[in-house]
């Protein structure tokens, strides 16, 4: 069984490109992301935050047809009280525990470059 190849974006009309690429994110989401990135850049250039790109952890499974980035399953031991606090924080932010831990690890690496 052969799959239909998507045409190269270089030779596409704008209408064909939009039809192939799908709707994308809403303008409101893009504007809020831009505002958050601009605020981060101002803090970073003022020396109030490390100069590394913000990490966006996507919630849920990848969209149909998209490949998930490679991951590794790693079990860690946490004290019960720490786990409860992390779960409460994740729930309050509307994140899964996994997403919260990924963000925490990314922030740690951004702040501890000598590691």
C-alpha positions as CSV (number, residue, x, y, z in Angstrom):
1,X,0.0,0.0,0.0
2,X,1.4,3.4,-1.0
3,X,0.6,6.6,0.8
4,X,-0.1,9.8,-1.0
5,X,2.8,12.2,-0.6
6,X,2.2,15.7,0.4
7,X,3.3,18.2,-2.2
8,X,6.4,20.3,-1.4
9,X,5.4,23.6,0.2
10,X,7.7,25.4,-2.2
11,X,5.6,24.7,-5.3
12,X,2.2,25.1,-3.5
13,X,-0.4,27.8,-3.8
14,X,-1.4,29.5,-0.5
15,X,-4.8,27.8,-0.6
16,X,-3.2,24.3,-1.1
17,X,-0.7,25.0,1.7
18,X,-3.5,26.0,4.1
19,X,-5.5,22.9,3.1
20,X,-2.6,20.6,3.7
21,X,-1.2,22.1,6.9
22,X,-4.6,22.3,8.7
23,X,-5.9,25.1,10.9
24,X,-3.0,25.5,13.3
25,X,-3.3,27.4,16.5
26,X,-5.8,30.1,17.0
27,X,-4.7,33.7,16.8
28,X,-5.5,34.3,20.5
29,X,-3.1,31.4,21.5
30,X,-0.3,32.8,19.3
31,X,-0.8,36.3,20.7
32,X,-0.6,35.1,24.3
33,X,2.5,33.0,23.5
34,X,4.1,36.0,21.9
35,X,3.4,38.1,25.0
36,X,4.8,35.5,27.3
37,X,7.9,35.1,25.1
38,X,8.4,38.9,25.0
39,X,8.1,39.2,28.8
40,X,10.6,36.4,29.2
41,X,13.0,38.1,26.8
42,X,12.8,41.4,28.7
43,X,13.5,39.6,32.0
44,X,16.3,37.6,30.5
45,X,18.1,40.6,28.9
46,X,17.7,42.5,32.2
47,X,19.6,39.7,33.9
48,X,16.6,38.6,36.0
49,X,16.3,35.3,34.3
50,X,18.7,32.9,32.7
51,X,19.1,33.4,29.0
52,X,17.8,30.2,27.6
53,X,14.6,29.6,25.6
54,X,11.4,28.8,27.5
55,X,10.3,25.2,27.4
56,X,6.8,24.4,26.2
57,X,5.6,21.1,27.3
58,X,2.6,19.9,25.2
59,X,-0.2,18.2,27.0
60,X,-1.7,14.9,25.8
61,X,-0.9,12.8,22.9
62,X,0.5,14.1,19.5
63,X,-2.0,15.0,16.9
64,X,-3.0,12.3,14.4
65,X,-0.1,11.7,11.9
66,X,2.5,13.3,14.1
67,X,5.3,11.3,15.6
68,X,5.9,11.6,19.3
69,X,9.5,12.7,20.2
70,X,11.6,9.8,21.6
71,X,11.4,9.4,25.4
72,X,12.8,7.1,28.0
73,X,10.9,5.7,31.0
74,X,12.8,6.3,34.2
75,X,11.5,5.4,37.6
76,X,12.5,7.6,40.5
77,X,11.8,7.4,44.2
78,X,10.1,10.4,45.8
79,X,9.1,10.9,49.5
80,X,5.3,10.7,49.8
81,X,5.0,14.3,51.0
82,X,7.1,15.6,48.0
83,X,5.0,13.6,45.6
84,X,1.8,14.9,47.1
85,X,3.0,18.5,46.8
86,X,4.1,18.0,43.2
87,X,0.7,16.4,42.3
88,X,-1.1,19.3,43.9
89,X,1.1,21.9,42.0
90,X,0.5,20.0,38.7
91,X,-3.2,19.9,39.2
92,X,-3.3,23.6,40.1
93,X,-1.5,24.5,36.9
94,X,-3.6,22.2,34.7
95,X,-0.6,19.9,34.0
96,X,0.0,16.2,34.3
97,X,2.6,15.2,36.9
98,X,4.9,14.1,34.0
99,X,4.7,17.5,32.3
100,X,5.4,19.3,35.6
101,X,8.5,17.1,36.2
102,X,9.7,17.7,32.6
103,X,9.4,21.4,33.1
104,X,11.2,21.2,36.5
105,X,14.0,19.3,35.0
106,X,14.3,21.8,32.1
107,X,14.4,24.7,34.5
108,X,17.0,23.0,36.6
109,X,19.3,22.5,33.6
110,X,18.7,26.2,32.5
111,X,19.8,27.4,35.9
112,X,22.7,25.0,36.5
113,X,24.7,25.1,33.3
114,X,27.9,23.8,35.0
115,X,26.2,20.4,35.6
